Amino acid sequence: MVLLLTPLAISGATVWTGPMVSFEKAPFADPTDPANVDALTDRVAITRGSIEGIYNPLAESAFQRGAAVSPAGTAWAFTLNNPGLAAGDVIASNYASLTFADWQTAVLSSPPSTVGAPGVLHLLEEDIYLDIVFTRWDAARFVPGGGFAWSRATPVPEPASGMLLGLGLALLARRRR
């Protein structure tokens, strides 16, 4: 089953534009160990077993194909499932112009082909979009063990409340002069 989603620009979506962070799961590393899981939110985390694709260990115990496709709670956009778009167009801030699909469909069943290519991950329940790029994908035929690495955007850090209070007071004092 292919799940295609086209979000509305007025949906109130959140786009993560904070600093990019890197995550790596080494080959044969235990996917149940939190050190081998990239936790994005309370509902979505990404890891990979020793074979096959990535999955959300907060919602499933292994990679799933078929009607329940992995990673649960996500949709993906790459140039592979957005023919005609340049790599520079596949960015989270452009989410309304992208076609999203389940991960296996979005990578055309060839995860190694996404290494180095920009992508956008949509966290469905939270309606969050973030830029991602796979930097390594260990294909079972060549490098067994389910290793992978990626970089992804983070939420924009919230300013410290004290800093905001100080700024507000400074502006108020300036206005009273």
N, C-alpha and C positions, 0 to 999 in steps of 0.2 A: 504494500500500500504506500503510495506517495502522498505526502502531506505538503501541500504548497500553501504558503501563507503570504498575504500581501497586507502589511500593516497600514493602517490609516495614519496620515500625518498628524491628525488631531486626536490621536489616541491617548495622549498624556504619557507617552513612552519616555523612558529615561535612557540617555546615552552616556555611557561611561567614557570620560575623556581624561581620566587621571593617568598617572605614569604607567608605562608598560612594565609588567613583571614577567619573569621567566619561571617556568616550571619544567622539571624533568623527572620522568619515571624510568629508572634504569631497567634493563632487561632482567627478567625473572624476579624483580622486586615484588614483594607481597602487596597486592592491591587493596588488602584490608587494613594495612598499616597507614595511619593518617599521614605519615611522611611521604607516601606515594600517591596521595590524592590531592588534587587542586580544588579546594573548597571555594566556590565563587559566592554562594549565598547559603542561607539555611535550607534551601530546597534543591540546589544544584551544585554538584561537585563532579569532577572529571578524573577518571583513571582508566587503566587498561589492564586486562589480564595478560597471561603469557602468550595468547594468540588472539586473533580477530581484532575487533574495533574497540573504540572507547565506549564507556558507559557511565551512568550516573549512579554511584554506589549508595546514594541516599534514597533511591527509588527502585533499584534493581540490583540483582546479585551478580550479573555478568552481562556481557554484550548480548543484545537481543536482535534478531532479524524478524521479518514478517510484519504481522499486524502491530506488535508492540516493538517499535524500533528504538534503538539506543542512539545517544543517551536520552533518557526520558526527560521531558520538560524542556527540550531544546529544539531549535530550528537553526539552519545554517545557510549561509550564502557565500559562494566562491565564484570566480569567473567561470568555473566549470558548469555551474547551473544557472549562470547569467550570461549566456552567449551574447556577444556584441558589446559587452561592457569592458572597458579597459581596467586593468588592475587598480588604477588610481580611483576608479569609481566605486570599488567595493570597499566602502568605509562605513562605519556605524552611523555617522551623521547623515548618510545618504540612504538610510534604511527603507524609507518609503518608496524608493525607486528599485529596490532589490527584490528578487524572488527567493524565498526561503523554502527549504525542504529538510526532511530528516537527514541526519549526517551521512548515512550510507548513500543516499541518492545524491546529495550535494557534492560528494567527492567522487561520484560516478564509480563507486565500488573500487576506487584506486587511491587509498589514502596517501601513498608516496607521491602522487602527482600534485598534492597540495603543499608540499614542503617548499617554503620560501614564497608562497603565493598568499596575498592578503585575503582574509575572510572576515565575515561578521557572524557572531554568535548571538542568537536571540534567546533569552531566558523567558520562556513563554508566560509562566504564572506571574512573574514580577514585571513583565513588559520592559525588560532591560536589553539594550543592544550594546555590544562591545566589539572592538577590533581584536582580531586574533591572527596569528601566523604560526603554523607548525614549522619548527626548525629542524626536526628530526622525526623520522618514522621508520622503525625497524621492521622491515618486511620479513615475515616468517621464513621465506625461502632463503634469504640471504643472511639475516641477523635474527635468530630466534629470540624469544623471550618477552616480546610485548613492550619493548622500550619505545618511548616517544618524548618529545620535548616541544614546548610552544611558548610563545610570548603572548600576553593578553593585556588589554586595558584594565584599569582599576577604577573604582568610583572616584569622583572628584573629592579630595579631602575637604571636610567641613572646617571652616575657620574656627579657631578656638573661641569659645563664648566670651572669654575675658577680652580678647582682642576686639571682638565686635562691640562689646560694651564700651571699651576705651575709645574706639573709633566714633561710636555714637555720641559719647560725651564730648569729644573734641569737636565734632561737627555742631553740636548744640551750643557749645561755648563760642564757637566762631560766629554762629548765626546771631547770638545775642549782642555781639559787639557792634 
